[in-house]
Amino acid sequence: MSRTLIVIGLCIVLIGLLWPWLSKLPFGQLPGDIAIRRENFSFYFPVTTMILLSVLLSALLWLFSR
């Protein structure tokens, strides 16, 4: 359990350090992401981005579990 928490913490730190470069990636603006903007209302549902991130994370976890 402690090893898992250390790995999760290190991943969070790594993402925080890489955030200036990660924020420039086109995630969140992919075709299939739903964005509705009205005068007093804004709704955003990143369907395609969530599917892509899910596939990437599943592939990484599959590789590390082997």
Beta strands, then each sheet from edge to edge (+ up, - down):
strand 1: 34-37
strand 2: 42-45
sheet 1: 1+ 2-
end
